[in-house]
Amino acid sequence: MTSRWGFSGLVIASTAAASTSLFGILRVDGFTSEKWLYFSLVTILFLWIAAAFWLCMSGAVTLLWGRDDLGLSRPKGLDPSLRKSTAKVALLFPIRNEECGRLFAGLKAMIGCLAEHQVLDRFDVVLLSDSYGQEHLVAEQAAYLEVRTVWEAQINIFYRHRTSNAGRKSGNLAQFCRTWGGHYDYMVVLDADSLMTAETLVELTRLMDANPKAGLIQTAPQLVGRQSLFARMQQFASSVYGPLYAAGYSSIFSGDGNYWGHNAIIRVRAFAENCGLPTLPGRAPLGGEIMSHDFVEAALLRRAGWEVHMASHLDGSYEEPPPGLIEHLKRDRRWCQGNLQHMKLLFAQGLRPSSRWHLTTGIMSYLASPLWLLLLLASAVVALQQKPFVPFSFVGSHPVLSWPVSHTGALLTLFGAMLALLFVPKLVATALVLRSKQLRRAHGGTASVLLSVMVENLFSVLLAPIMMLSQTGFVLSILMGRNSGWNSQRRSEASSALGVLVRRFLPHTVLGLLAAGVIWKVLPQYAWWLVPVLAGPVLAIPLAALTESVRVGQLMRRLGLFVAPWESGAAPLVERVHRLMGPAEGSRSTLG
């Protein structure tokens, strides 16, 4: 709690300093409605990025000084066989029209890992299918029978298909809890692309045993397994920057954490008794069934008095990133709708302040994009309102010199502070990797890490305005009543056709060119400053094609860029999945 008050104080103090400085600049020539809008937007967005900055700085303190702020009681001694535990754990795979090759390769790999640690008797595997279409159902059931034939003497493997997928994934889990949940103490919820090592599963079980107040323990999964440039950058960023965020998150929120929907262990009784989801009033997209159920379930657990933790210290939890920008945005559109639904739950009775904070940050993660766009527009309007400097005026027939007051220094300081809040956490995370010989080697060495960080930041600058425009479009379409539905995600790394890329990103290019023309005509003095903002949208089509290319990603690997630990033997479970898929299928797959 002390660290949380300190975190809040630092966020508020830094935001107050920035807004006070900006207020002093804007009030000189008097406030207009446009200036008030500009001031409000800067304050809101500075608060937003300051919160992320200080959370990461808390993570840096935790990692540097080895403080244990998890709030979890660590189980004493080693018990890799779980002999001292009486818990029975269900490994749940809610699936819907997934690619069976990757799904069942991952399942076989995890079962094999559990067998090697001699803990198969503590776990059951439950496949919860919401798939439709004869082709998907036949493939699922054939793959299930194959796995069961091999392993049925050592581990229970169940498959259940629902004819109605009411409530989608959350409804699938709810039905499991009602029908079979009483047989299990804990359940580990996994996505179709999730992987967890036996060591991590055993440790999660022991942590739940040692913490009877814990309703849910979330891991921080590492992104692994893909070869496209887009995915490789995400995997590298996840490995280098992710631990800083996870450590800060666990140190500040402790038992008031959040749930990300997968790669977490949950106490079945706590979940079954408290996590029934309401139907939101009104029609979709903001009403109806809750799409982003995970944040809400964590809030309901906290409301009932159960603790929700982030086990940031655990390795061996993995998932796969989207193969390219199109699939990333497709998933983002669904998440945007689900998170905006949370606006109807912010003031629900009995929620903890921390839960309201998590819901707010989820909402802001998408509202921030239209706010950034609005800030750019407001900045242009304020710049146009600046009165031209008159070098002298007359009192009667006598000229009187004018002495202008320059705010360039103060504005550059404010701009520099915002850039620091955005980029310093990345620099700190990079330094933490470089100070560890093991991490440095796992990421390809010092030169590889430094060059990869530079290239990743360049691409981040180019892709950020594309994401801003896309997410702004998502928010506007949702507020206008367009429902995204719940489509299956493409997990293979096949490149998109040029026509698909043009249709998807031509609006970004047109908007970028129009904005560049207007700025060059109306505010030419600011044109070069806005090149980083305009370059991404103008180049959106070739950027999307370049970043989803597997060949470019593999070229980067040969050059020693974006090396992630899973490629250097640090994740045997991922390598096992690759072997199980075989070279032919693996070359087309997420692990090719």
SEZA-344574 format. One record per residue (C-alpha): x, y, z; residue number from 1. Coordinates in pm, 1 decimal. Layout:
BEGIN
> u v w seq
> X Y Z NUM
...
! end
This chain:
BEGIN
> u v w seq
> 0.0 0.0 0.0 1
> 289.9 236.3 80.6 2
> 437.2 186.7 -265.9 3
> 93.2 253.3 -415.7 4
> 66.7 587.7 -236.2 5
> 418.4 673.0 -348.4 6
> 333.9 575.6 -705.9 7
> 19.7 791.8 -700.7 8
> 211.3 1084.9 -554.6 9
> 482.1 1069.8 -821.1 10
> 225.6 1049.6 -1102.0 11
> 26.7 1345.0 -967.9 12
> 335.8 1555.2 -888.8 13
> 492.8 1509.9 -1233.4 14
> 160.9 1583.6 -1405.9 15
> 106.0 1891.6 -1190.0 16
> 453.9 2021.8 -1274.6 17
> 393.1 1978.3 -1647.6 18
> 42.9 2130.9 -1646.1 19
> 158.0 2426.3 -1432.0 20
> 439.2 2498.5 -1677.1 21
> 203.0 2480.3 -1974.4 22
> -54.8 2698.3 -1799.9 23
> 207.9 2967.2 -1746.0 24
> 291.4 2964.7 -2117.0 25
> -64.2 2973.1 -2248.0 26
> -199.5 3241.7 -2017.1 27
> 38.7 3512.1 -2146.3 28
> -178.1 3596.1 -2448.9 29
> -501.8 3495.0 -2278.8 30
> -693.0 3170.0 -2289.6 31
> -929.9 3081.0 -2571.2 32
> -1154.9 2777.4 -2588.7 33
> -898.7 2613.6 -2819.9 34
> -621.1 2675.6 -2568.2 35
> -829.8 2530.0 -2286.1 36
> -887.1 2219.9 -2499.7 37
> -514.8 2197.4 -2573.9 38
> -426.7 2239.0 -2205.2 39
> -678.5 1973.8 -2097.2 40
> -558.1 1721.1 -2354.3 41
> -191.6 1767.9 -2261.8 42
> -275.3 1724.2 -1892.1 43
> -478.2 1406.7 -1946.7 44
> -222.4 1246.1 -2176.6 45
> 71.7 1348.5 -1957.8 46
> -103.5 1182.1 -1664.0 47
> -151.7 870.5 -1877.7 48
> 212.3 835.1 -1982.3 49
> 340.1 942.1 -1637.3 50
> 150.8 649.7 -1480.9 51
> 318.2 404.4 -1720.7 52
> 657.6 566.0 -1658.2 53
> 645.7 547.4 -1278.7 54
> 509.4 193.3 -1289.1 55
> 814.7 91.4 -1493.9 56
> 1047.1 281.2 -1258.8 57
> 896.9 86.5 -969.3 58
> 975.2 -227.5 -1166.3 59
> 1334.4 -111.4 -1210.9 60
> 1371.5 -65.5 -834.8 61
> 1226.7 -411.4 -776.1 62
> 1459.6 -577.4 -1026.8 63
> 1771.7 -385.3 -918.2 64
> 1735.0 -432.8 -543.7 65
> 1560.0 -767.6 -550.4 66
> 1266.4 -652.7 -338.1 67
> 983.7 -905.2 -309.6 68
> 664.7 -703.7 -338.0 69
> 447.1 -981.0 -470.9 70
> 246.4 -1015.3 -151.8 71
> 250.8 -1391.8 -204.9 72
> 369.5 -1633.2 60.6 73
> 635.4 -1846.1 -102.7 74
> 602.0 -2220.5 -46.5 75
> 884.1 -2357.4 164.6 76
> 1131.0 -2604.2 15.3 77
> 1108.4 -2781.7 -316.5 78
> 830.2 -3022.3 -403.4 79
> 853.3 -3074.5 -781.2 80
> 639.2 -3388.0 -761.5 81
> 358.3 -3216.9 -565.2 82
> 360.2 -3505.5 -317.6 83
> 263.0 -3267.2 -36.8 84
> -24.7 -3120.9 -233.5 85
> -373.8 -3267.6 -247.0 86
> -485.5 -3028.8 -522.0 87
> -634.5 -3144.2 -849.8 88
> -581.5 -2904.3 -1141.0 89
> -765.7 -2877.0 -1472.6 90
> -575.6 -2744.6 -1773.6 91
> -850.1 -2574.3 -1973.8 92
> -824.6 -2501.8 -2345.4 93
> -1127.8 -2300.6 -2464.9 94
> -1105.5 -2329.6 -2845.7 95
> -1300.7 -2199.2 -3142.5 96
> -1206.1 -2297.6 -3498.1 97
> -835.7 -2313.8 -3416.5 98
> -558.8 -2462.3 -3632.3 99
> -536.1 -2813.7 -3491.3 100
> -173.8 -2872.9 -3588.2 101
> -41.3 -2600.8 -3359.9 102
> -299.1 -2652.1 -3084.4 103
> -235.3 -3023.3 -3038.5 104
> 141.0 -2994.0 -3083.9 105
> 139.0 -2756.2 -2788.9 106
> -85.2 -2989.6 -2591.4 107
> 140.1 -3290.9 -2658.9 108
> 447.9 -3091.5 -2561.7 109
> 295.6 -2982.7 -2230.6 110
> 179.0 -3335.9 -2147.5 111
> 525.4 -3471.0 -2227.5 112
> 682.9 -3209.8 -2003.1 113
> 445.4 -3300.1 -1717.0 114
> 525.9 -3669.5 -1769.1 115
> 898.8 -3604.3 -1736.9 116
> 834.1 -3433.9 -1402.2 117
> 608.3 -3721.2 -1292.5 118
> 310.7 -3500.3 -1205.7 119
> 55.7 -3621.1 -1462.0 120
> -166.8 -3754.3 -1184.5 121
> -223.9 -3399.0 -1054.6 122
> -354.0 -3258.7 -1384.0 123
> -640.4 -3323.5 -1621.9 124
> -664.3 -3174.5 -1972.3 125
> -1004.1 -3037.9 -2076.6 126
> -1069.6 -2916.2 -2431.9 127
> -1374.4 -2687.1 -2437.0 128
> -1481.4 -2647.7 -2798.3 129
> -1701.4 -2370.3 -2932.3 130
> -1608.7 -2454.7 -3290.7 131
> -1853.6 -2469.5 -3577.9 132
> -1835.7 -2620.6 -3925.6 133
> -1790.9 -2988.2 -4001.0 134
> -1430.8 -2950.5 -4116.4 135
> -1316.6 -2795.3 -3785.5 136
> -1511.7 -3042.4 -3572.1 137
> -1380.2 -3349.4 -3755.6 138
> -1020.1 -3222.7 -3729.9 139
> -1055.3 -3145.0 -3358.9 140
> -1206.8 -3479.8 -3270.1 141
> -953.8 -3676.9 -3475.3 142
> -662.7 -3495.3 -3310.7 143
> -819.6 -3540.9 -2968.0 144
> -860.4 -3916.7 -3019.1 145
> -499.5 -3944.1 -3133.4 146
> -366.2 -3771.6 -2820.9 147
> -599.3 -3964.3 -2592.8 148
> -493.8 -4297.9 -2743.1 149
> -130.7 -4226.9 -2657.5 150
> -177.0 -4077.1 -2309.7 151
> -507.8 -4206.8 -2169.1 152
> -334.8 -4452.0 -1933.7 153
> -141.2 -4169.1 -1766.8 154
> -359.8 -3856.1 -1775.4 155
> -728.9 -3778.4 -1818.5 156
> -798.4 -3589.6 -2141.8 157
> -1154.6 -3469.2 -2200.0 158
> -1317.3 -3307.4 -2502.8 159
> -1652.4 -3130.2 -2491.3 160
> -1824.0 -2949.7 -2776.5 161
> -2104.2 -2701.1 -2711.0 162
> -2382.1 -2673.0 -2965.0 163
> -2450.6 -2319.9 -2841.9 164
> -2162.2 -2083.6 -2768.8 165
> -2360.4 -1847.4 -2546.2 166
> -2126.4 -1610.3 -2363.4 167
> -1836.7 -1707.5 -2590.0 168
> -1519.5 -1794.7 -2395.9 169
> -1652.5 -1675.8 -2058.4 170
> -1971.7 -1873.8 -2111.5 171
> -1765.6 -2179.5 -2199.1 172
> -1569.5 -2150.7 -1874.1 173
> -1887.5 -2085.2 -1675.5 174
> -2046.5 -2400.9 -1810.3 175
> -1735.0 -2600.3 -1720.2 176
> -1751.7 -2466.5 -1363.3 177
> -2119.6 -2561.2 -1332.8 178
> -2078.5 -2913.0 -1471.1 179
> -1727.5 -3034.5 -1387.3 180
> -1578.8 -2762.7 -1168.6 181
> -1653.9 -2944.3 -841.9 182
> -1393.1 -3209.8 -932.1 183
> -1105.8 -2960.1 -925.2 184
> -939.3 -2726.3 -680.3 185
> -774.6 -2505.7 -942.2 186
> -798.3 -2446.0 -1315.0 187
> -529.5 -2309.2 -1545.7 188
> -687.2 -2122.4 -1835.8 189
> -487.5 -2143.2 -2159.8 190
> -538.1 -2004.8 -2509.1 191
> -486.4 -2215.8 -2819.0 192
> -137.5 -2066.7 -2860.0 193
> -46.1 -2080.8 -2489.3 194
> 236.2 -2288.8 -2346.5 195
> 339.3 -2342.4 -1984.7 196
> 624.8 -2554.9 -1856.0 197
> 575.5 -2824.8 -1594.9 198
> 794.1 -2627.3 -1352.2 199
> 568.1 -2323.6 -1383.0 200
> 249.3 -2528.6 -1347.1 201
> 387.9 -2699.4 -1036.9 202
> 498.9 -2368.2 -884.4 203
> 160.2 -2207.6 -953.4 204
> -11.0 -2499.0 -780.5 205
> 220.3 -2466.6 -480.7 206
> 161.9 -2090.0 -465.4 207
> -214.8 -2144.9 -457.5 208
> -173.0 -2403.8 -180.7 209
> 43.5 -2161.8 20.8 210
> -193.0 -1864.8 -27.7 211
> -548.4 -1967.6 65.6 212
> -674.5 -1610.5 6.2 213
> -551.9 -1607.2 -352.1 214
> -832.9 -1642.5 -602.4 215
> -616.5 -1597.6 -910.6 216
> -245.0 -1580.7 -991.7 217
> -156.8 -1434.9 -1329.3 218
> 174.2 -1505.7 -1501.0 219
> 349.9 -1266.2 -1740.8 220
> 371.2 -1475.4 -2060.2 221
> 661.7 -1417.8 -2296.4 222
> 591.9 -1385.6 -2668.2 223
> 758.6 -1666.2 -2864.9 224
> 752.2 -1880.1 -3174.5 225
> 711.0 -1657.0 -3477.6 226
> 945.0 -1543.1 -3754.4 227
> 784.9 -1241.3 -3927.9 228
> 952.7 -905.7 -3871.0 229
> 645.3 -772.0 -3688.5 230
> 636.6 -1071.9 -3455.4 231
> 1012.1 -1075.5 -3400.5 232
> 1003.9 -712.6 -3288.9 233
> 718.5 -789.3 -3050.1 234
> 899.5 -1094.8 -2912.2 235
> 1217.2 -893.8 -2856.9 236
> 1027.0 -607.5 -2692.2 237
> 837.0 -853.0 -2471.3 238
> 1159.9 -1012.4 -2353.4 239
> 1356.1 -689.1 -2297.6 240
> 1090.4 -441.1 -2180.7 241
> 822.3 -676.2 -2046.2 242
> 992.1 -779.9 -1718.2 243
> 1022.6 -413.7 -1614.9 244
> 648.7 -358.9 -1654.0 245
> 554.4 -689.8 -1488.8 246
> 780.7 -628.7 -1187.8 247
> 641.5 -278.2 -1141.7 248
> 288.3 -404.6 -1175.3 249
> 331.4 -673.7 -911.5 250
> 517.7 -444.4 -670.8 251
> 251.0 -171.2 -682.2 252
> -69.9 -373.0 -696.5 253
> 29.1 -686.7 -504.8 254
> -298.8 -868.3 -424.1 255
> -504.5 -608.6 -615.0 256
> -388.0 -729.3 -955.2 257
> -566.3 -798.3 -1280.4 258
> -642.7 -1091.9 -1509.8 259
> -548.8 -1112.9 -1877.8 260
> -774.7 -1404.2 -1969.9 261
> -516.2 -1682.0 -2003.9 262
> -192.4 -1827.0 -1864.8 263
> -326.1 -1790.5 -1510.7 264
> -425.5 -2030.3 -1233.0 265
> -766.5 -1977.4 -1071.0 266
> -929.4 -2117.6 -758.9 267
> -1236.2 -2289.9 -902.1 268
> -1465.1 -2234.3 -602.2 269
> -1386.4 -1862.3 -587.7 270
> -1445.2 -1822.9 -960.1 271
> -1765.7 -2026.5 -966.9 272
> -1920.6 -1843.1 -673.7 273
> -1835.3 -1487.4 -776.7 274
> -1758.8 -1451.1 -1147.0 275
> -2096.7 -1487.6 -1309.7 276
> -2104.4 -1205.6 -1565.2 277
> -2401.4 -971.6 -1605.8 278
> -2552.7 -882.8 -1939.8 279
> -2493.2 -514.1 -2000.8 280
> -2799.6 -296.8 -2067.9 281
> -2854.3 -182.2 -2423.0 282
> -2758.4 -329.3 -2755.6 283
> -2415.6 -421.0 -2889.2 284
> -2151.6 -296.3 -2929.5 285
> -2156.9 -135.2 -2582.6 286
> -2438.9 -349.1 -2444.8 287
> -2512.6 -720.8 -2435.5 288
> -2257.4 -991.5 -2351.3 289
> -1931.1 -871.4 -2198.5 290
> -1647.6 -933.5 -2446.9 291
> -1342.4 -843.3 -2236.2 292
> -1447.1 -1065.6 -1949.3 293
> -1107.6 -1105.5 -1781.3 294
> -1081.9 -756.8 -1622.8 295
> -1437.7 -793.0 -1493.7 296
> -1376.3 -1137.9 -1345.1 297
> -1071.0 -1006.2 -1159.9 298
> -1280.0 -716.9 -1025.9 299
> -1551.1 -957.3 -908.7 300
> -1295.5 -1174.0 -729.2 301
> -1157.3 -868.3 -549.6 302
> -1506.7 -750.9 -459.1 303
> -1564.3 -1086.3 -289.2 304
> -1241.6 -1051.8 -90.5 305
> -1019.6 -1286.0 -294.2 306
> -669.3 -1171.8 -383.5 307
> -551.5 -1141.3 -744.0 308
> -174.2 -1157.2 -790.5 309
> 82.7 -1118.8 -1065.6 310
> 362.5 -1376.2 -1035.2 311
> 615.6 -1172.2 -1230.3 312
> 905.1 -1387.4 -1107.2 313
> 786.6 -1701.5 -1287.8 314
> 940.1 -1800.2 -1620.6 315
> 803.5 -2073.8 -1842.3 316
> 477.6 -1908.1 -1949.1 317
> 445.4 -1836.2 -2322.7 318
> 208.2 -1723.2 -2593.0 319
> 244.5 -1625.2 -2958.0 320
> 209.6 -1273.2 -3100.8 321
> -2.1 -1197.1 -3408.1 322
> 191.2 -1264.0 -3729.4 323
> 139.9 -916.7 -3875.6 324
> -17.5 -575.0 -3847.0 325
> -350.7 -679.1 -3999.9 326
> -406.5 -962.7 -3752.6 327
> -288.6 -740.0 -3468.2 328
> -545.9 -474.2 -3561.3 329
> -819.6 -733.2 -3609.1 330
> -767.2 -853.3 -3251.8 331
> -731.0 -495.2 -3133.0 332
> -1073.7 -405.8 -3273.8 333
> -1236.1 -676.9 -3063.0 334
> -1041.9 -575.6 -2752.9 335
> -1134.9 -211.8 -2809.0 336
> -1504.6 -294.7 -2808.7 337
> -1470.1 -511.6 -2500.0 338
> -1274.2 -248.7 -2308.5 339
> -1512.2 32.7 -2399.3 340
> -1796.1 -179.3 -2260.2 341
> -1627.3 -139.1 -1922.1 342
> -1745.4 223.4 -1914.1 343
> -2080.0 80.9 -1799.6 344
> -1908.8 -103.1 -1512.2 345
> -1675.1 165.6 -1377.3 346
> -1913.6 269.4 -1102.5 347
> -2058.8 -73.5 -1026.5 348
> -2138.0 -119.8 -658.9 349
> -1872.6 -272.5 -433.8 350
> -1572.4 -267.3 -668.8 351
> -1233.7 -193.3 -516.4 352
> -1054.4 131.4 -618.8 353
> -777.1 -78.0 -773.3 354
> -1032.4 -262.9 -987.7 355
> -1177.5 67.0 -1108.0 356
> -820.6 173.2 -1192.3 357
> -764.2 -141.5 -1401.2 358
> -1092.2 -88.3 -1585.2 359
> -1000.4 276.6 -1646.0 360
> -656.4 191.4 -1783.8 361
> -816.8 -62.5 -2017.1 362
> -1057.5 201.8 -2146.0 363
> -782.8 464.4 -2176.6 364
> -560.2 226.7 -2373.5 365
> -800.5 290.0 -2662.7 366
> -939.7 635.5 -2585.0 367
> -581.8 765.0 -2577.0 368
> -556.9 734.4 -2955.9 369
> -840.1 975.1 -3043.2 370
> -713.9 1204.8 -2766.4 371
> -363.3 1211.3 -2922.4 372
> -517.1 1284.6 -3262.4 373
> -731.3 1559.7 -3113.3 374
> -420.8 1703.0 -2945.0 375
> -242.6 1722.5 -3280.9 376
> -539.0 1908.2 -3429.2 377
> -565.0 2139.4 -3127.5 378
> -191.6 2211.1 -3150.4 379
> -233.2 2318.8 -3512.6 380
> -522.8 2549.7 -3422.4 381
> -327.7 2707.4 -3134.3 382
> -28.3 2756.8 -3364.0 383
> -249.0 2933.1 -3618.2 384
> -382.1 3163.9 -3346.3 385
> -36.2 3293.0 -3258.4 386
> -18.9 3661.9 -3344.8 387
> 265.0 3765.8 -3574.7 388
> 540.4 3958.5 -3400.0 389
> 541.4 4332.4 -3470.3 390
> 897.6 4462.6 -3428.4 391
> 785.4 4812.5 -3322.8 392
> 480.2 5030.7 -3281.3 393
> 422.1 5406.0 -3261.5 394
> 326.3 5638.5 -2979.3 395
> 232.0 5944.9 -3176.9 396
> 516.9 5986.1 -3424.0 397
> 772.9 5805.3 -3206.9 398
> 854.3 5436.5 -3266.3 399
> 852.1 5210.1 -2962.2 400
> 1042.0 4880.0 -2978.1 401
> 854.7 4555.8 -2892.8 402
> 1029.1 4302.0 -2672.6 403
> 891.9 3954.3 -2747.1 404
> 878.5 3686.8 -2480.1 405
> 997.1 3351.0 -2614.0 406
> 839.4 3032.3 -2480.3 407
> 1046.7 2804.0 -2702.3 408
> 1265.2 2682.8 -2416.5 409
> 974.8 2601.5 -2189.2 410
> 781.6 2424.5 -2465.7 411
> 1086.0 2221.0 -2566.5 412
> 1137.2 2122.8 -2202.7 413
> 776.5 2003.8 -2179.0 414
> 807.3 1816.1 -2508.2 415
> 1133.6 1661.1 -2389.1 416
> 968.9 1551.4 -2064.3 417
> 696.3 1370.6 -2258.2 418
> 956.0 1197.8 -2475.8 419
> 1149.5 1097.9 -2163.8 420
> 840.6 941.9 -2009.1 421
> 792.3 738.3 -2326.7 422
> 1149.8 627.6 -2396.1 423
> 1341.9 623.8 -2065.4 424
> 1170.2 299.7 -1947.4 425
> 1298.2 129.7 -2263.9 426
> 1649.3 255.8 -2196.4 427
> 1635.0 138.2 -1835.4 428
> 1508.1 -204.3 -1942.2 429
> 1788.6 -227.5 -2197.3 430
> 2045.7 -139.3 -1930.6 431
> 1908.8 -411.8 -1703.2 432
> 1950.3 -666.8 -1981.3 433
> 2305.2 -551.4 -2057.6 434
> 2413.8 -570.5 -1693.3 435
> 2331.6 -944.4 -1685.8 436
> 2576.5 -1166.7 -1871.5 437
> 2313.5 -1439.0 -1909.2 438
> 2044.9 -1206.3 -2048.4 439
> 2293.5 -1026.5 -2269.6 440
> 2403.6 -1354.8 -2425.6 441
> 2043.8 -1480.3 -2461.0 442
> 1961.4 -1169.4 -2668.6 443
> 2260.9 -1201.8 -2902.1 444
> 2521.6 -992.6 -2722.1 445
> 2571.2 -624.3 -2643.4 446
> 2592.6 -497.7 -3002.3 447
> 2286.9 -700.3 -3104.7 448
> 2081.1 -569.4 -2812.7 449
> 2171.7 -205.2 -2873.2 450
> 2113.1 -217.8 -3247.5 451
> 1787.5 -410.8 -3203.0 452
> 1658.6 -151.0 -2955.9 453
> 1740.2 129.0 -3200.7 454
> 1565.1 -41.5 -3493.3 455
> 1267.6 -141.5 -3276.1 456
> 1224.7 219.2 -3162.5 457
> 1240.8 341.5 -3522.0 458
> 964.6 102.5 -3624.9 459
> 765.8 192.4 -3311.7 460
> 774.4 559.6 -3413.6 461
> 654.8 471.1 -3765.4 462
> 382.7 228.9 -3653.9 463
> 248.5 440.2 -3364.3 464
> 53.3 689.0 -3582.1 465
> -87.9 399.3 -3786.7 466
> -212.7 245.2 -3463.0 467
> -344.6 585.3 -3351.4 468
> -552.3 628.3 -3668.5 469
> -674.3 267.7 -3658.7 470
> -776.4 279.1 -3293.6 471
> -944.3 617.2 -3344.3 472
> -1146.9 455.3 -3620.2 473
> -1232.8 164.5 -3389.1 474
> -1354.7 397.2 -3114.8 475
> -1565.2 605.9 -3353.9 476
> -1721.0 299.3 -3518.7 477
> -1809.2 151.2 -3178.9 478
> -1963.8 476.7 -3057.1 479
> -2165.5 482.9 -3380.9 480
> -2300.6 135.5 -3301.8 481
> -2095.7 -99.8 -3520.0 482
> -2045.4 -442.3 -3359.6 483
> -1717.1 -625.3 -3433.3 484
> -1841.8 -974.6 -3358.2 485
> -1595.6 -1244.3 -3248.7 486
> -1399.7 -1384.1 -3543.9 487
> -1130.1 -1647.6 -3512.1 488
> -773.6 -1523.6 -3533.0 489
> -544.8 -1632.5 -3815.2 490
> -233.1 -1779.8 -3655.3 491
> -31.7 -1886.4 -3962.1 492
> 233.6 -1653.1 -4099.6 493
> 128.2 -1641.8 -4464.7 494
> 176.4 -1294.0 -4613.6 495
> -131.7 -1093.8 -4703.0 496
> -211.5 -1024.9 -5067.0 497
> -127.5 -676.8 -5193.6 498
> -496.5 -603.2 -5253.4 499
> -577.1 -681.6 -4889.0 500
> -300.9 -448.1 -4768.9 501
> -416.1 -168.9 -5000.0 502
> -778.3 -195.3 -4889.4 503
> -677.0 -201.0 -4524.1 504
> -422.0 80.6 -4522.3 505
> -510.2 307.0 -4815.1 506
> -719.0 533.7 -4583.9 507
> -410.5 582.5 -4364.0 508
> -202.4 679.7 -4666.5 509
> -461.9 924.9 -4797.5 510
> -504.0 1089.6 -4456.2 511
> -126.6 1115.0 -4415.0 512
> -80.5 1279.4 -4755.6 513
> -369.3 1520.7 -4699.0 514
> -234.1 1619.8 -4357.0 515
> 115.5 1670.9 -4500.3 516
> -22.4 1895.2 -4776.8 517
> -228.4 2105.9 -4538.8 518
> 57.6 2149.8 -4291.7 519
> 303.3 2243.1 -4568.5 520
> 56.5 2502.3 -4695.7 521
> -66.8 2649.6 -4366.0 522
> 212.7 2584.4 -4113.1 523
> 529.2 2522.5 -4314.9 524
> 750.4 2609.1 -4016.1 525
> 622.5 2296.8 -3837.1 526
> 638.8 2057.3 -4133.1 527
> 975.5 1898.9 -4049.0 528
> 876.6 1855.6 -3684.5 529
> 579.9 1644.2 -3793.1 530
> 766.8 1413.6 -4030.6 531
> 781.7 1131.0 -3767.1 532
> 403.7 1154.4 -3724.0 533
> 321.6 1167.2 -4095.9 534
> 577.2 918.2 -4232.2 535
> 405.4 612.3 -4081.4 536
> 58.4 669.9 -4231.4 537
> 202.5 774.1 -4570.7 538
> 411.3 453.4 -4581.7 539
> 145.9 233.6 -4415.7 540
> 105.1 -10.9 -4706.8 541
> 475.7 -91.3 -4761.2 542
> 533.9 -92.6 -4384.7 543
> 257.7 -350.1 -4333.6 544
> 397.8 -565.4 -4614.7 545
> 755.2 -535.6 -4483.5 546
> 675.5 -611.8 -4120.6 547
> 462.6 -921.6 -4187.3 548
> 729.0 -1073.9 -4410.9 549
> 883.2 -1394.6 -4275.2 550
> 1180.2 -1359.2 -4509.9 551
> 1264.2 -1015.6 -4371.6 552
> 1225.6 -1149.1 -4019.0 553
> 1461.0 -1437.3 -4090.7 554
> 1707.8 -1195.1 -4251.0 555
> 1704.1 -991.2 -3931.2 556
> 1778.3 -1308.5 -3736.0 557
> 2076.5 -1386.4 -3958.1 558
> 2200.0 -1031.7 -3899.5 559
> 2171.7 -1092.1 -3525.0 560
> 1877.6 -856.4 -3467.8 561
> 1571.7 -916.5 -3249.9 562
> 1715.1 -1230.0 -3091.2 563
> 1489.7 -1365.1 -2816.1 564
> 1591.0 -1612.4 -2542.7 565
> 1359.6 -1887.2 -2672.9 566
> 1581.6 -1910.4 -2983.1 567
> 1896.9 -1975.7 -2783.8 568
> 1781.0 -2283.3 -2594.0 569
> 1615.3 -2101.2 -2303.2 570
> 1271.3 -2246.6 -2381.6 571
> 1294.8 -2622.4 -2454.4 572
> 914.5 -2648.0 -2449.4 573
> 889.5 -2419.1 -2754.2 574
> 1150.2 -2625.8 -2937.1 575
> 953.1 -2940.3 -2855.5 576
> 640.4 -2792.1 -3015.1 577
> 842.4 -2714.1 -3325.9 578
> 965.9 -3071.2 -3350.0 579
> 617.1 -3214.5 -3300.7 580
> 477.6 -3002.9 -3581.4 581
> 745.8 -3127.2 -3820.3 582
> 939.7 -2932.3 -4082.9 583
> 664.1 -2926.3 -4345.7 584
> 390.8 -2793.8 -4122.5 585
> 632.9 -2589.0 -3913.7 586
> 741.8 -2393.0 -4219.3 587
> 383.6 -2270.9 -4262.8 588
> 313.4 -2235.9 -3896.2 589
> 367.2 -2000.2 -3613.9 590
> 691.0 -2174.4 -3523.9 591
> 834.8 -2209.7 -3872.9 592
! end
